[in-house]
C-alpha cells in the first residue's frame, strides 16, 4: 500500500495581485456545458478603481475555469514560490502537494478534480487588455496567457494507467506562463493568511476573501481602507456569478458574507438603493495591523524567502524574516552563513544559526562574508563517495522516514548526480525536509 504524502502544513502564503484583482475564475461551482467563453469590461472610473478588460476562452470540449479551479490557481502560485521561483516556470510536485498548497482536502475525489482543472487551465486562453499590471515597468499592459503552458504526469514505471487518473503520489510537471512567473518574481504579491482561507468552506467565500483583500489593501495606497462600496450587479459580474439579477446575487453572496464575518475579516455587510442600482458596502473589521500607530511591514520578497527556505528555514519563519529585515540584510546574512559553512564551521542546527545571524548580525560581524553559490552549484563531495545506487540513497535517508514518493524523488536526483551526499546528510537536520526537496527539484529543472 502506498503511504500518504506528508502535508506541507502551511499557515501563511502569498497571492499574486493581478490574479486577485482580475478574478479570472468564475465563482459558480457548476457552469452550463455550453459556457465556453466570457468577457467583462469595467472602466477605470467605475467601482473597481482600475480598468478591467478580460476575455476568457475555454479549450475545445470543455468549459471555462470555475469554482475550486481558483483554489488550484492559488496553490500553483504558492508551490512556485516554495520551489524557488525558477525562471523557466517549470516545477515538479506531487498531486498531494499541490492540493495541500491549494488548501483543499486530499480525498481521491479532489485528485480527480485536480486532473480536470490542470487540463482546463492548460487549454484556456485569457486575453487581458490594459489590465495586467507589470510591476517591473510600473504600468498596465496587454497579455495573452494560458496560465499553465504545459502539464504532464511523470511515470517512471511506464504504466499507461498512470496518466488517466491522479493519486496522492502522482508526480506532476507543470510549466507556468512567463508573465505570471515574472510578476511573482518581481514581488507583485501579497501575504495571505491560509488559516482563514482553509476555514472558508465554499469556493465563493475563498474567492471573495482574496478579491476583497486586494480592495482592502490597494496597490500603491499608503494604508489599508476601512470599507469598500460597489454596485451589486457590477460586483456579481466581476466575481463571475452567472445570474445578474440583484436579488439573486445577494442570495448567492449571503453564505460567503456570513463566513467572512465569522472569521473576523468583515465587520458588516450593508446594501443601499433598490433594483439594479443597488450597492453593497463592506466594512472591514479593524485589526492591529490596520491601526495608524502600527509598524507597517512590507510583504516578504519571494526571492529573499526562497534564499532562506533553500537553507532549511521553516517557510513561515522565512516569510517573517524576509518581511522584517528586507533583502539586503537577509542577503548579507546568507553570505555570512555560507562563508562560515564553507570554512568548516560546525553547528548543530544550520537553520538556527542562519536565523541568529540575520537577527543579530553584529555578533557575527568579524566573520568575513562570502557570496552564496549559484543555485546549481553543488556542495563539495566527501572523499569517500558511496556508489550512486538506490540502496545507498535509502541508507542515507533512513533516519528521515520520508513518504515513498519523496524518497523516490530524492533517490532519482541522487543517482543522476543532481544532489550530493552531503546534501542528503544535511536533509536529516532540515526543519522542513519537503521544502528542501522542492528546491532541489526546481534546481534540477533550471536551464
PLY file of the C-alpha trace (Angstrom):
ply
format ascii 1.0
element vertex 447
property float x
property float y
property float z
element edge 446
property int vertex1
property int vertex2
end_header
0.00 0.00 0.00
1.28 3.45 -0.89
1.80 5.67 2.12
0.13 9.12 2.06
2.34 12.05 1.19
3.06 14.35 4.10
1.29 17.73 4.08
3.20 20.97 3.63
1.40 22.32 6.76
1.39 25.92 5.53
-0.29 28.64 7.60
0.89 31.60 5.55
1.17 32.04 1.82
1.04 34.60 -0.97
-1.46 35.73 -3.57
-0.39 37.18 -6.93
-2.12 40.55 -7.06
-3.20 40.50 -10.72
-5.00 37.19 -10.19
-6.74 38.51 -7.09
-7.77 41.81 -8.67
-8.88 40.50 -12.08
-10.80 37.47 -10.70
-10.17 35.18 -13.68
-12.18 32.18 -12.45
-15.99 32.17 -12.27
-17.45 31.89 -8.76
-20.07 29.24 -9.61
-19.37 25.65 -8.55
-21.11 24.44 -11.69
-21.49 26.08 -15.09
-23.53 25.12 -18.19
-21.82 22.78 -20.63
-22.24 25.49 -23.30
-20.28 28.14 -21.34
-17.05 28.21 -23.33
-16.29 31.94 -23.24
-16.98 35.13 -21.28
-15.97 38.78 -21.40
-16.03 41.51 -18.78
-15.27 45.21 -19.24
-15.09 47.82 -16.48
-13.73 51.32 -16.99
-11.23 52.89 -14.62
-13.88 55.38 -13.44
-16.12 52.61 -12.10
-16.16 51.00 -8.68
-13.17 48.71 -9.10
-10.76 51.65 -9.32
-8.78 50.42 -12.34
-9.90 49.29 -15.76
-10.62 45.60 -16.26
-10.87 44.08 -19.73
-10.72 40.30 -19.92
-11.94 37.71 -22.41
-11.74 34.05 -21.44
-11.96 31.21 -23.98
-12.13 27.59 -22.84
-10.32 24.68 -24.51
-12.17 22.50 -27.01
-14.81 20.22 -25.49
-14.54 21.88 -22.08
-15.93 24.83 -20.14
-14.27 27.92 -18.67
-12.46 27.65 -15.28
-14.86 27.89 -12.35
-15.37 27.08 -8.68
-12.43 25.40 -6.95
-10.25 25.90 -10.06
-9.46 29.22 -8.39
-8.06 27.43 -5.32
-5.75 25.37 -7.52
-4.54 28.55 -9.24
-3.62 29.96 -5.83
-1.90 26.67 -4.98
0.22 26.91 -8.12
1.39 30.39 -7.08
2.47 29.19 -3.65
4.04 25.99 -4.99
6.06 28.07 -7.46
7.32 30.32 -4.65
8.19 27.30 -2.49
10.06 25.75 -5.43
12.44 28.73 -5.52
10.73 30.57 -8.40
12.71 29.10 -11.33
12.83 31.45 -14.31
11.78 28.59 -16.58
8.45 28.40 -14.74
8.91 24.62 -14.54
8.25 22.79 -11.28
7.69 19.20 -10.20
5.48 18.21 -7.30
3.01 15.52 -6.37
-0.74 15.73 -6.70
-0.98 15.61 -2.88
1.43 18.53 -2.51
-0.47 20.68 -4.99
-3.78 20.06 -3.21
-2.07 20.98 0.07
-0.71 24.21 -1.40
-4.24 24.88 -2.68
-5.69 24.49 0.84
-8.01 21.76 -0.49
-8.85 18.33 1.01
-6.82 15.39 -0.29
-9.52 12.74 -0.75
-9.47 10.89 -4.07
-12.36 12.95 -5.47
-10.18 16.07 -5.24
-7.35 14.35 -7.14
-9.87 13.55 -9.89
-10.99 17.19 -9.99
-7.37 18.37 -9.97
-6.62 16.49 -13.19
-9.57 18.17 -14.91
-8.57 21.58 -13.53
-4.98 21.37 -14.77
-6.08 20.28 -18.24
-8.64 23.09 -18.31
-6.11 25.77 -17.37
-3.63 24.48 -19.94
-6.13 24.97 -22.75
-7.90 28.13 -21.55
-6.76 31.41 -23.12
-7.14 34.76 -21.33
-7.00 37.90 -23.44
-6.26 40.73 -20.99
-6.24 44.30 -22.33
-4.55 47.19 -20.49
-5.34 45.45 -17.20
-2.32 43.31 -16.28
-0.03 45.32 -14.00
3.68 44.99 -14.85
5.44 45.61 -11.55
8.84 45.91 -13.22
7.67 48.59 -15.68
5.15 50.29 -13.32
2.35 50.20 -15.89
-0.69 48.24 -17.04
-0.32 46.32 -20.29
-1.84 43.67 -22.57
-1.13 39.97 -22.31
-2.47 36.74 -23.80
-1.95 33.82 -21.43
-2.97 30.26 -20.70
-1.52 30.48 -17.14
-0.35 26.86 -17.46
1.78 26.45 -20.58
2.45 22.74 -20.15
1.25 20.00 -17.86
2.30 16.34 -17.80
2.12 13.40 -15.43
5.52 11.75 -14.99
5.52 7.99 -14.63
8.89 6.29 -14.34
7.29 2.83 -14.32
5.81 3.42 -17.79
2.33 2.47 -16.61
-0.27 3.67 -19.16
-2.98 3.91 -16.48
-0.93 6.48 -14.55
-2.00 9.18 -17.00
-5.72 8.51 -16.71
-6.17 9.35 -13.03
-4.20 11.12 -10.32
-3.22 9.61 -6.99
-1.56 11.22 -3.99
1.86 10.10 -5.22
1.35 11.12 -8.88
4.29 13.29 -9.92
3.28 16.38 -11.91
5.47 18.51 -14.14
3.91 21.95 -14.63
5.21 24.97 -16.54
3.56 28.28 -15.65
3.13 31.22 -18.03
6.10 33.61 -18.16
4.01 36.74 -17.44
2.65 35.16 -14.26
6.03 33.93 -13.05
7.72 37.27 -13.87
5.08 39.07 -11.81
5.68 36.77 -8.84
9.47 37.16 -9.07
9.08 40.95 -9.24
7.33 40.85 -5.87
3.82 41.76 -7.06
2.28 39.54 -4.39
0.61 39.99 -1.03
0.79 37.89 2.15
-2.27 35.67 2.59
-3.46 34.08 5.83
-4.12 30.48 4.83
-5.68 29.65 8.20
-8.59 31.94 7.31
-8.73 30.57 3.76
-8.91 26.96 4.98
-11.74 27.84 7.36
-13.91 29.07 4.46
-15.99 26.14 3.23
-17.09 27.38 -0.20
-15.06 28.35 -3.29
-17.06 31.60 -3.50
-16.14 32.54 0.09
-12.45 31.89 -0.62
-12.62 33.89 -3.85
-14.37 36.76 -2.06
-11.73 36.75 0.68
-8.95 37.13 -1.88
-10.66 39.78 -4.04
-11.75 41.84 -1.01
-8.22 41.58 0.45
-6.97 43.29 -2.70
-9.56 46.05 -2.23
-8.77 46.38 1.46
-5.05 46.92 0.84
-5.00 48.61 -2.61
-1.78 48.58 -4.58
0.16 51.81 -4.10
-2.04 53.05 -1.23
-0.21 54.24 1.90
-2.60 52.40 4.23
-5.49 49.96 4.30
-9.07 51.15 3.80
-11.88 50.60 6.28
-14.69 49.95 3.79
-15.41 49.21 0.16
-18.59 50.06 -1.77
-19.58 48.85 -5.22
-22.65 48.41 -7.41
-24.06 44.97 -6.63
-24.64 43.97 -10.23
-21.12 45.08 -11.24
-19.73 43.12 -8.30
-21.61 39.97 -9.29
-20.33 40.22 -12.88
-16.78 40.74 -11.69
-16.89 37.71 -9.40
-18.39 35.58 -12.15
-21.85 34.98 -10.65
-23.83 33.92 -13.71
-27.26 35.21 -12.61
-27.10 39.03 -12.92
-30.33 39.81 -11.06
-29.63 41.83 -7.91
-31.69 39.70 -5.54
-30.08 36.52 -6.89
-26.61 37.98 -6.42
-27.46 38.91 -2.82
-28.77 35.42 -2.14
-25.66 33.82 -3.67
-23.27 36.01 -1.66
-25.03 35.71 1.69
-23.39 32.44 2.89
-19.95 33.73 1.90
-20.58 37.01 3.74
-21.54 35.15 6.91
-18.38 33.04 6.78
-16.17 36.13 6.38
-17.91 37.83 9.30
-17.48 34.71 11.44
-13.77 34.58 10.60
-13.31 38.21 11.68
-12.44 39.56 8.23
-15.64 41.58 7.77
-17.38 43.69 10.38
-20.60 44.21 8.44
-22.26 43.97 5.01
-24.95 46.52 4.12
-27.00 47.32 1.00
-28.14 50.69 -0.32
-30.64 51.50 -3.06
-33.05 49.26 -4.91
-33.13 47.10 -8.01
-30.30 47.33 -10.49
-28.93 50.47 -8.83
-28.34 48.66 -5.56
-24.89 48.94 -3.91
-23.18 46.67 -1.40
-21.00 48.20 1.33
-18.33 46.07 3.00
-16.96 47.26 6.35
-13.72 45.53 7.28
-13.08 44.53 10.85
-10.27 46.63 12.31
-7.16 44.63 13.11
-3.97 45.53 14.94
-2.06 45.82 11.67
-4.63 48.34 10.38
-4.14 50.80 13.26
-2.36 54.06 12.33
0.25 53.52 15.05
1.13 50.05 13.86
4.51 49.45 12.27
3.97 48.82 8.57
5.94 45.78 7.43
6.09 45.33 3.64
5.24 41.97 2.08
8.04 39.41 2.11
10.10 39.42 -1.07
9.68 35.91 -2.58
13.30 35.67 -3.79
14.52 36.55 -0.29
12.15 34.00 1.22
13.46 31.34 -1.16
17.06 32.03 -0.07
16.07 31.09 3.48
13.87 28.06 2.74
16.58 26.64 0.46
18.82 26.54 3.57
16.31 24.72 5.73
14.49 27.63 7.40
10.81 26.95 8.06
8.63 28.64 5.40
6.58 30.60 7.95
9.74 31.81 9.73
11.33 32.69 6.37
8.34 34.87 5.47
8.63 36.77 8.75
12.40 37.25 8.48
12.21 38.39 4.85
9.46 40.90 5.66
11.07 42.29 8.81
14.70 42.53 7.68
14.47 43.00 3.92
16.54 41.63 1.00
19.81 43.40 1.85
20.07 42.22 5.46
18.93 38.70 4.62
21.30 38.52 1.65
24.23 39.61 3.79
23.24 37.11 6.47
23.07 34.29 3.92
26.50 35.26 2.58
27.96 35.19 6.10
26.25 31.86 6.80
27.51 30.24 3.60
31.01 31.54 4.24
31.09 30.05 7.74
29.98 26.64 6.48
32.50 26.72 3.64
35.26 27.21 6.21
34.12 24.15 8.14
32.12 25.84 10.93
30.39 23.12 12.97
26.85 23.77 14.16
24.05 21.57 15.49
21.22 23.47 13.73
22.05 25.21 10.47
18.64 26.96 10.17
19.02 28.16 13.76
22.45 29.61 13.00
21.17 31.41 9.90
18.23 32.91 11.83
20.58 34.08 14.57
22.93 35.70 12.04
20.07 37.67 10.49
18.56 38.73 13.81
21.91 39.62 15.43
24.36 40.45 12.60
26.77 42.37 14.85
27.55 39.18 16.73
28.96 37.73 13.52
30.49 40.93 12.17
34.00 39.50 12.37
33.08 36.64 10.06
34.16 37.54 6.50
31.21 37.29 4.13
31.21 35.01 1.16
28.74 35.33 -1.70
26.19 32.49 -1.82
26.90 29.94 -4.54
24.79 29.77 -7.70
21.63 27.71 -7.37
23.02 24.80 -9.39
26.40 24.69 -7.67
26.76 21.53 -5.61
28.39 21.23 -2.20
31.85 19.58 -2.22
31.62 15.81 -2.25
33.25 13.86 0.60
36.41 11.97 -0.26
34.79 8.59 0.37
31.84 8.88 -2.01
29.35 5.98 -1.84
28.09 4.34 -5.00
25.17 6.16 -6.62
22.68 3.36 -6.06
19.13 3.18 -4.67
20.46 1.19 -1.71
22.97 3.92 -0.85
20.29 6.59 -1.09
17.93 4.63 1.17
20.69 4.20 3.72
21.40 7.93 3.78
17.70 8.79 4.00
16.73 6.11 6.53
16.55 8.37 9.63
14.07 10.68 7.89
11.36 8.08 7.14
10.17 10.05 4.12
6.93 9.19 2.25
7.69 6.75 -0.53
7.09 9.26 -3.33
9.51 11.81 -1.82
12.07 9.10 -1.13
11.88 8.02 -4.78
12.30 11.63 -5.97
15.40 12.14 -3.84
16.80 8.76 -4.87
16.46 9.65 -8.55
18.16 13.01 -8.01
20.98 11.29 -6.11
21.51 8.65 -8.80
21.55 11.35 -11.50
24.20 13.34 -9.55
21.78 16.24 -9.05
22.21 16.23 -5.27
25.32 15.42 -3.27
25.91 13.01 -0.44
26.45 15.93 1.91
23.09 17.42 0.91
21.38 14.14 1.78
23.11 14.15 5.17
22.09 17.79 5.75
18.48 16.91 4.87
18.26 14.91 8.11
18.61 18.15 10.09
16.26 20.26 7.95
13.21 21.66 9.76
11.03 21.22 6.66
12.63 18.46 4.51
9.88 18.59 1.87
10.64 22.30 1.23
14.32 21.46 0.66
13.33 18.67 -1.74
11.09 21.09 -3.69
14.10 23.40 -4.05
16.22 20.52 -5.36
13.51 19.68 -7.90
13.41 23.26 -9.12
17.20 23.41 -9.28
17.43 20.22 -11.34
14.88 21.65 -13.80
16.56 25.03 -14.18
18.15 25.73 -17.58
0 1
1 2
2 3
3 4
4 5
5 6
6 7
7 8
8 9
9 10
10 11
11 12
12 13
13 14
14 15
15 16
16 17
17 18
18 19
19 20
20 21
21 22
22 23
23 24
24 25
25 26
26 27
27 28
28 29
29 30
30 31
31 32
32 33
33 34
34 35
35 36
36 37
37 38
38 39
39 40
40 41
41 42
42 43
43 44
44 45
45 46
46 47
47 48
48 49
49 50
50 51
51 52
52 53
53 54
54 55
55 56
56 57
57 58
58 59
59 60
60 61
61 62
62 63
63 64
64 65
65 66
66 67
67 68
68 69
69 70
70 71
71 72
72 73
73 74
74 75
75 76
76 77
77 78
78 79
79 80
80 81
81 82
82 83
83 84
84 85
85 86
86 87
87 88
88 89
89 90
90 91
91 92
92 93
93 94
94 95
95 96
96 97
97 98
98 99
99 100
100 101
101 102
102 103
103 104
104 105
105 106
106 107
107 108
108 109
109 110
110 111
111 112
112 113
113 114
114 115
115 116
116 117
117 118
118 119
119 120
120 121
121 122
122 123
123 124
124 125
125 126
126 127
127 128
128 129
129 130
130 131
131 132
132 133
133 134
134 135
135 136
136 137
137 138
138 139
139 140
140 141
141 142
142 143
143 144
144 145
145 146
146 147
147 148
148 149
149 150
150 151
151 152
152 153
153 154
154 155
155 156
156 157
157 158
158 159
159 160
160 161
161 162
162 163
163 164
164 165
165 166
166 167
167 168
168 169
169 170
170 171
171 172
172 173
173 174
174 175
175 176
176 177
177 178
178 179
179 180
180 181
181 182
182 183
183 184
184 185
185 186
186 187
187 188
188 189
189 190
190 191
191 192
192 193
193 194
194 195
195 196
196 197
197 198
198 199
199 200
200 201
201 202
202 203
203 204
204 205
205 206
206 207
207 208
208 209
209 210
210 211
211 212
212 213
213 214
214 215
215 216
216 217
217 218
218 219
219 220
220 221
221 222
222 223
223 224
224 225
225 226
226 227
227 228
228 229
229 230
230 231
231 232
232 233
233 234
234 235
235 236
236 237
237 238
238 239
239 240
240 241
241 242
242 243
243 244
244 245
245 246
246 247
247 248
248 249
249 250
250 251
251 252
252 253
253 254
254 255
255 256
256 257
257 258
258 259
259 260
260 261
261 262
262 263
263 264
264 265
265 266
266 267
267 268
268 269
269 270
270 271
271 272
272 273
273 274
274 275
275 276
276 277
277 278
278 279
279 280
280 281
281 282
282 283
283 284
284 285
285 286
286 287
287 288
288 289
289 290
290 291
291 292
292 293
293 294
294 295
295 296
296 297
297 298
298 299
299 300
300 301
301 302
302 303
303 304
304 305
305 306
306 307
307 308
308 309
309 310
310 311
311 312
312 313
313 314
314 315
315 316
316 317
317 318
318 319
319 320
320 321
321 322
322 323
323 324
324 325
325 326
326 327
327 328
328 329
329 330
330 331
331 332
332 333
333 334
334 335
335 336
336 337
337 338
338 339
339 340
340 341
341 342
342 343
343 344
344 345
345 346
346 347
347 348
348 349
349 350
350 351
351 352
352 353
353 354
354 355
355 356
356 357
357 358
358 359
359 360
360 361
361 362
362 363
363 364
364 365
365 366
366 367
367 368
368 369
369 370
370 371
371 372
372 373
373 374
374 375
375 376
376 377
377 378
378 379
379 380
380 381
381 382
382 383
383 384
384 385
385 386
386 387
387 388
388 389
389 390
390 391
391 392
392 393
393 394
394 395
395 396
396 397
397 398
398 399
399 400
400 401
401 402
402 403
403 404
404 405
405 406
406 407
407 408
408 409
409 410
410 411
411 412
412 413
413 414
414 415
415 416
416 417
417 418
418 419
419 420
420 421
421 422
422 423
423 424
424 425
425 426
426 427
427 428
428 429
429 430
430 431
431 432
432 433
433 434
434 435
435 436
436 437
437 438
438 439
439 440
440 441
441 442
442 443
443 444
444 445
445 446
